[in-house]
């Protein structure tokens, strides 16, 4: 039993509740929010070390043994995502200090930000399907308010689409939970795995598996991403950054968890379908990324491409593919926050998101330009940057499992990413400078530090990949061997 497991949920939750009381003291809200996230990141590192040394950690709240009580389970996959979440949230929070504006800060921005992190962390740690639904709703409710901050007409239109889509998917989530409980008599994830293994994954259970696939595909933007380009392009930059880095990733996490722990018995049906969705997602996301000239839209469609690519590793169900998905998921959390913050800064400077009206920013902002260039190369998968290992392992996994078509489409998607990111760099940063420093609409004061922190994080993940290789390998082994998770919960 490990009481550390509850702290990544409790710390941001309690801090957010305290900050509601101090609504007008902005400086205190900033300091306490930052401290809470730093402490959470330290706890994530401690959890990683405990899991590496002692195996999967569990906590049964209230002393009720599984499967009757509320279980928290921390395996290496969860711990790695907790650490990545903490790093990303710290970067976006520091960026918000200089960009979000006093009006939004007084409208409970910091408590809502912490509640969102509470829901994300809880989703990674819960060992119970109903509580996964609860934590989904916690971060979704916070995101409903955050996405409307700013209040312009287009923002309100897109937020309605975002809210409506998530309400529908949440309703399907509850229906799936009800069906699964009626068939198995339990909602504990480990117990569900045992029960379905005992009775076999028949046609009805496979149908429920498809219902959950639709739910998490909606939340992750896997094929059903019609809501995503607009929703992620309208909020303030700090909020768009945290959305791009985390919200689709929770859907990806849930899909990986469910289809490695519970619904893994009919991969020729469920996983093949996920592979088809992933392939179509990469192609459509790539077409969107190369077709638009709007900076935010290009970056948002790159979020879509990465969702499909990460799922390709799950489809392979091989150690190489799963290792690649974990590497690339961590990389993508960091890099999407980074490029969204850089993109928002470019728009802040130029006063527009139309690439045809931006040029030559690198002359006045060389650090910003070269940090974007590093991020672009990392997204493409140029060695030894952070995106390289994930792409190599995912491609290897798809080839090993016979999904050559899926691996090939993944490589094609990399070309889409390359074209779209070079288009941004050549149009926004390279070329003739058309804005003098006096004509710029905004300043980079206070904005470069969080961008630099995330750039260093991405570089560290790439150049120091060997340092977490053991952790990622352990995470992949635990995901591919459900008995490790089950024995940790019930022993």
C-alpha atoms as one frame of an Amber mdcrd trajectory, in Angstrom:
protein
   0.000   0.000   0.000   1.432   3.371  -1.051  -0.099   6.581   0.287   1.944
   8.598  -2.225  -0.518   7.485  -4.929  -3.264   9.812  -3.752  -1.089  12.935
  -3.449  -0.909  13.859  -7.180  -4.696  14.124  -7.004  -5.089  15.674  -3.558
  -2.414  18.386  -3.841  -3.808  20.208  -6.914  -7.388  19.621  -5.712  -6.862
  21.120  -2.246  -4.707  23.939  -3.592  -7.385  24.828  -6.125 -10.032  24.890
  -3.393  -7.868  27.167  -1.242  -7.240  29.523  -4.163 -10.978  30.074  -4.613
 -10.929  31.851  -1.246  -8.077  34.139  -2.332  -9.636  35.148  -5.635  -8.277
  38.722  -5.583  -4.750  37.922  -4.416  -3.275  37.110  -7.827   0.328  36.894
  -6.649  -0.559  34.326  -3.980  -2.536  32.298  -6.518   0.451  32.225  -8.874
   2.903  31.166  -6.182   0.695  28.464  -4.647  -0.254  27.050  -8.055   3.378
  26.775  -9.082   4.400  25.194  -5.761   1.579  22.636  -6.037   2.696  21.578
  -9.512   6.381  21.410  -8.558   5.552  19.240  -5.530   3.415  17.006  -7.762
   6.327  16.568 -10.176   8.657  15.602  -7.309   6.105  13.033  -6.102   5.891
  11.653  -9.650   9.647  11.046  -9.652   9.433   9.348  -6.242   6.632   7.123
  -7.523   8.668   6.173 -10.580  11.552   5.101  -8.369   9.290   3.093  -6.053
   7.641   1.329  -8.985  11.028   0.580 -10.557  12.330  -0.952  -7.323   9.195
  -2.555  -5.850   6.813  -3.067  -8.763   3.311  -1.709  -9.306   2.013   0.302
  -6.321  -1.585   0.165  -5.053  -3.753   2.002  -2.550  -7.166   0.831  -1.325
  -9.009   3.828   0.082 -10.911   3.431   3.341  -9.387   0.041   4.046 -11.818
  -1.751   1.705  -9.998  -4.468  -0.186 -10.267  -4.717  -3.960 -12.588  -5.103
  -5.755 -15.043  -3.643  -3.223 -13.312  -0.365  -2.403 -11.866   2.492  -4.413
  -8.521   1.445  -5.846  -5.633   3.637  -6.937  -2.989   1.860  -8.981   0.324
   3.287 -10.085   2.258   1.354 -12.693   5.235   2.744 -14.611   3.036   3.912
 -17.492   0.935   6.026 -15.099   3.994   7.426 -13.325   5.687   8.481 -16.574
   2.530  10.286 -17.693   2.210  11.960 -14.281   5.728  13.370 -14.612   5.117
  14.544 -18.186   1.836  16.169 -17.080   3.612  18.031 -14.282   6.350  19.349
 -16.592   3.858  20.496 -19.219   1.538  22.120 -16.684   4.414  24.017 -15.056
   5.456  25.376 -18.465   1.924  26.427 -19.420   1.306  27.940 -15.985   4.450
  30.102 -16.138   3.444  31.171 -19.652   0.015  32.173 -18.324   1.615  34.517
 -15.762   2.576  36.913 -18.562  -0.157  36.203 -21.086  -3.517  35.268 -19.614
  -4.442  38.756 -18.363  -5.692  40.086 -15.050  -9.346  39.754 -16.012  -9.050
  36.000 -16.578  -6.850  35.573 -13.504  -9.632  37.057 -11.378 -12.162  34.707
 -12.978 -10.712  31.691 -11.118  -8.199  30.739 -13.832  -5.710  29.201 -11.390
  -8.229  27.057  -9.439  -9.705  25.818 -12.721  -6.224  25.036 -14.062  -5.461
  22.963 -10.954  -8.824  21.188 -11.095  -8.044  20.215 -14.691  -4.711  18.743
 -13.562  -6.549  16.952 -10.722  -8.821  15.215 -13.217  -5.955  14.279 -15.531
  -3.806  12.857 -12.709  -6.772  10.994 -11.257  -7.510   9.422 -14.649  -3.951
   8.096 -14.812  -4.078   6.620 -11.307  -7.572   5.250 -10.773  -8.022   1.482
 -10.781 -11.792   1.675 -11.121 -13.795   2.247 -14.312 -16.488   4.406 -12.716
 -13.893   6.622 -11.071 -12.189   6.937 -14.457 -15.487   8.411 -15.638 -15.575
  10.714 -12.595 -12.050  12.029 -13.178 -12.836  12.522 -16.863 -15.741  14.719
 -15.812 -13.595  16.661 -13.341 -11.123  17.808 -15.979 -13.849  18.235 -18.609
 -15.923  20.568 -16.403 -12.804  22.648 -15.723 -12.013  22.684 -19.456 -15.564
  23.841 -20.290 -14.932  27.038 -18.353 -11.322  27.480 -19.481 -12.182  27.175
 -23.179 -14.636  30.083 -22.923 -12.132  32.452 -21.279 -11.851  35.446 -23.584
 -15.497  35.451 -24.531 -15.351  36.417 -28.232 -18.032  35.161 -30.607 -15.974
  32.491 -32.396 -14.669  31.179 -29.076 -18.194  30.708 -27.757 -19.261  28.943
 -30.973 -16.371  26.493 -30.857 -16.759  25.909 -27.121 -20.373  24.846 -27.665
 -19.171  22.236 -30.190 -16.522  21.042 -27.723 -18.941  20.843 -24.793 -21.680
  19.122 -26.820 -19.272  16.494 -28.177 -17.919  15.658 -24.723 -21.384  15.490
 -23.173 -22.408  12.948 -25.842 -19.254  10.883 -25.317 -19.727  10.995 -21.537
 -23.274   9.675 -21.949 -21.954   6.756 -24.033 -19.258   6.240 -21.376 -21.922
   5.787 -18.686 -23.903   3.417 -20.907 -20.764   1.326 -21.426 -20.076   1.288
 -17.692 -23.638   0.125 -16.995 -23.475  -2.665 -19.589 -20.095  -3.867 -18.369
 -21.260  -3.917 -14.749 -24.442  -5.808 -15.630 -22.364  -8.492 -17.413 -19.479
  -8.836 -14.948 -20.736  -7.504 -11.600 -17.639  -5.362 -11.067 -16.015  -2.105
 -12.204 -12.559  -2.632 -10.738 -10.211  -2.738 -13.736  -8.173  -5.685 -12.459
 -11.321  -7.608 -11.510 -12.868  -6.831 -14.914  -9.791  -8.321 -16.557 -10.167
 -11.521 -14.513 -13.916 -11.852 -15.140 -13.653 -11.342 -18.909 -10.730 -13.779
 -19.088 -12.857 -16.371 -17.253 -15.977 -16.077 -19.414 -14.199 -15.165 -22.660
 -14.648 -12.070 -24.803 -17.834 -13.094 -26.602 -19.732 -11.050 -29.174 -21.637
  -9.002 -26.589 -18.490  -8.022 -24.671 -16.752  -7.171 -27.944 -19.713  -4.914
 -28.776 -19.256  -3.141 -25.434 -15.548  -2.872 -26.256 -16.491  -1.034 -29.464
 -18.733   1.277 -27.424 -15.778   2.226 -25.231 -13.654   2.598 -28.343 -16.110
   5.171 -29.713 -16.088   7.027 -26.380 -12.314   7.258 -26.118 -11.911   7.891
 -29.858 -14.150  10.940 -29.455 -12.146  12.187 -26.487  -8.761  11.435 -28.079
  -9.600  12.787 -31.538  -9.091   9.396 -33.210 -10.912   9.851 -36.562 -13.821
  11.586 -34.753 -11.856  14.834 -34.524 -14.379  17.200 -36.143 -14.582  19.181
 -32.902 -10.838  19.455 -32.323  -9.397  21.957 -34.874 -11.759  24.746 -33.905
 -11.837  24.039 -30.182  -8.046  24.050 -29.789  -7.520  27.156 -31.923  -9.739
  29.621 -30.030  -8.684  29.678 -26.332  -5.856  31.848 -24.963  -2.435  30.366
 -25.740  -1.676  28.958 -22.274  -5.021  27.131 -22.263  -4.638  25.895 -25.848
  -1.179  24.580 -24.908  -2.429  22.564 -21.948  -5.390  21.260 -23.973  -3.164
  20.114 -26.858  -0.683  18.505 -24.474  -3.070  16.709 -22.122  -6.729  16.343
 -23.049  -6.435  14.062 -26.080  -3.694  12.160 -24.230  -6.094  11.120 -21.465
  -8.317   9.557 -24.120  -5.254   7.781 -25.554  -4.260   6.579 -22.072  -7.752
   5.203 -21.432  -7.765   3.389 -24.776  -4.356   1.835 -24.144  -5.380   0.806
 -20.616  -8.698  -0.742 -21.659  -7.363  -2.587 -24.701  -4.302  -4.028 -22.971
  -5.894  -4.903 -19.612  -9.517  -5.773 -20.383 -10.407  -6.052 -24.095  -7.276
  -7.744 -25.426  -8.709 -11.174 -26.264  -9.914 -10.438 -29.822  -7.160  -8.285
 -31.321  -7.979  -9.447 -34.836 -11.276  -7.555 -34.427 -10.822  -4.693 -31.949
  -7.173  -3.839 -32.564  -7.513  -4.136 -36.333 -10.375  -1.635 -36.190  -8.247
   0.707 -34.067  -5.519   0.351 -36.701  -7.908   1.364 -39.477  -9.049   4.378
 -37.441  -5.411   5.303 -36.765  -4.494   5.102 -40.456  -7.427   7.245 -41.588
  -6.731   9.714 -38.771  -3.098  10.138 -39.826  -4.060  10.685 -43.472  -6.877
  13.163 -42.776  -4.819  14.976 -40.127  -1.927  15.206 -42.594  -4.156  16.641
 -45.325  -5.436  19.261 -42.872  -1.908  20.125 -41.714  -0.579  20.744 -45.219
  -3.770  22.343 -46.561  -4.210  25.253 -44.135  -2.288  28.521 -43.903  -3.638
  29.334 -40.453  -0.929  28.737 -37.842  -3.223  27.424 -35.133  -5.062  25.107
 -37.528  -1.797  23.596 -38.782  -0.630  22.902 -35.227  -4.022  21.454 -34.277
  -4.052  19.031 -37.214  -0.592  17.904 -36.123  -2.219  16.936 -32.805  -4.579
  14.734 -34.828  -1.701  13.058 -36.718   0.082  12.188 -33.481  -3.035  10.529
 -32.027  -3.166   8.113 -34.947   0.562   7.453 -34.766   0.516   6.620 -31.040
  -2.375   4.207 -31.532  -0.413   2.343 -34.229   1.947   1.082 -31.516  -1.001
  -0.231 -29.489  -2.363  -2.041 -32.531   0.883  -3.986 -32.975   0.701  -5.393
 -29.404   4.462  -6.039 -29.550   7.124  -4.920 -27.035   8.670  -2.658 -29.681
   5.352  -1.094 -30.674   4.235  -0.518 -27.083   7.638   0.931 -26.153   7.345
   3.277 -29.123   3.844   4.401 -28.144   5.003   5.244 -24.617   8.087   7.132
 -25.837   6.063   9.022 -28.429   3.210   9.793 -26.026   5.590  11.408 -23.527
   7.377  13.253 -26.347   4.084  14.449 -27.798   2.858  15.860 -24.492   5.972
  18.012 -24.196   6.295  19.000 -27.847   2.645  19.905 -28.421   2.665  22.226
 -25.417   5.903  23.736 -26.762   4.732  24.372 -30.332   1.368  25.742 -29.188
   3.117  28.203 -26.865   5.497  29.235 -29.664   2.610  29.512 -32.121   0.630
  31.657 -29.704   3.667  33.874 -29.185   4.073  34.340 -32.948   0.408  35.363
 -33.209   0.873  37.704 -30.230   3.810  39.380 -31.977   2.353  39.553 -35.488
  -1.282  40.151 -34.577  -2.465  37.458 -37.009  -2.402  33.674 -37.441  -2.328
  33.876 -41.268   1.122  32.664 -42.373   0.823  34.689 -45.576   0.925  37.859
 -43.483   3.908  36.875 -41.289   7.555  36.811 -42.355  11.100  37.139 -41.073
  10.430  37.038 -37.321  13.713  35.223 -36.686  15.705  38.436 -37.204  14.109
  40.140 -34.214  13.360  36.921 -32.271  16.172  34.446 -33.024  15.729  32.422
 -29.818  12.025  31.927 -30.520  12.759  30.932 -34.123  15.448  28.390 -33.344
  13.437  26.854 -30.510  10.592  26.338 -32.981  13.062  24.794 -35.444  14.220
  22.321 -32.768  10.598  21.473 -31.960   9.812  20.981 -35.654  12.730  18.591
 -36.170  11.708  16.684 -33.039   8.132  16.296 -34.314   9.421  14.948 -37.614
  11.598  12.422 -35.742  15.094  13.590 -36.628  17.683  11.767 -34.456  18.640
  12.182 -31.675  15.672  14.419 -30.771  12.757  13.188 -28.640  10.440  12.099
 -31.460  12.990   9.778 -33.058  12.885   6.734 -30.764   9.111   6.627 -30.593
   8.787   6.642 -34.376  11.457   3.981 -34.828   9.914   1.602 -32.270   6.328
   2.131 -33.479   7.341   1.477 -37.081   9.308  -1.598 -36.012   6.348  -2.877
 -33.984   3.872  -2.485 -36.848   6.225  -4.275 -39.226   6.860  -7.110 -36.742
   3.137  -7.699 -36.291   2.468  -7.714 -40.035   0.755  -4.316 -40.203   3.060
  -3.069 -42.965   0.350  -0.791 -44.354  -0.059   0.920 -40.979   3.690   1.432
 -40.535   3.893   2.797 -44.080   1.109   5.293 -43.443   2.927   6.338 -40.249
   6.030   7.114 -42.303   3.880   9.044 -44.793   2.400  11.015 -41.889   5.945
  12.026 -40.913   6.292  13.648 -44.336   3.049  15.554 -43.717   4.453  16.779
 -40.408   7.743  17.765 -42.067   6.013  19.758 -44.799   3.614  21.544 -42.431
   6.270  22.490 -39.862   8.774  23.673 -42.493   5.943  25.719 -44.022   5.499
  27.479 -40.691   9.235  28.028 -40.238   9.865  29.299 -43.780   6.871  31.640
 -43.773   6.759  32.922 -40.197  10.444  33.025 -39.268  12.454  32.967 -42.508
  12.245  35.342 -45.418  12.038  39.113 -45.511  11.179  40.878 -42.252   7.950
  42.789 -42.880   7.385  44.011 -39.305   9.779  46.352 -37.560  10.104  46.006
 -33.793   7.991  49.155 -33.384   5.203  47.700 -35.544   4.948  44.435 -33.616
   1.636  43.968 -31.830   3.067  42.353 -28.688   6.218  41.598 -26.765   7.893
  38.331 -25.791   8.613  39.597 -22.282   8.019  36.754 -19.809   7.044  34.314
 -22.583  10.419  32.878 -23.584  11.244  31.301 -20.193   8.468  28.639 -20.227
   9.149  27.975 -23.916  12.848  27.481 -23.102  11.963  25.146 -20.193   9.853
  22.923 -22.448  12.556  22.991 -25.145  15.101  21.803 -22.583  12.641  19.107
 -21.466  12.231  17.882 -25.033  15.986  17.906 -25.666  16.579  16.038 -22.400
  14.058  13.383 -23.433  15.861  12.964 -26.740  19.525  13.134 -25.757  18.924
  11.462 -22.394  16.602   8.733 -23.671  18.881   6.075 -22.221  18.135   7.444
 -18.752  14.439   6.492 -18.982  14.851   3.495 -21.293  14.527   1.085 -18.364
  11.383   2.831 -17.136   9.758   2.758 -20.580  10.665  -0.908 -21.088   9.113
  -1.734 -17.711   5.969   0.215 -18.610   5.651  -1.691 -21.894   6.145  -5.029
 -20.136   3.462  -4.209 -17.553   0.986  -3.203 -20.266   1.574  -6.363 -22.301
   1.350  -8.621 -19.240  -1.991  -7.902 -17.483  -1.218 -10.464 -14.740   1.335
  -8.030 -13.260  -1.381  -5.387 -12.793  -3.887  -7.899 -11.458  -1.506  -9.475
  -8.945  -0.480  -6.031  -7.660  -4.123  -5.134  -6.973  -5.125  -8.392  -5.276
  -1.933  -9.454  -3.474
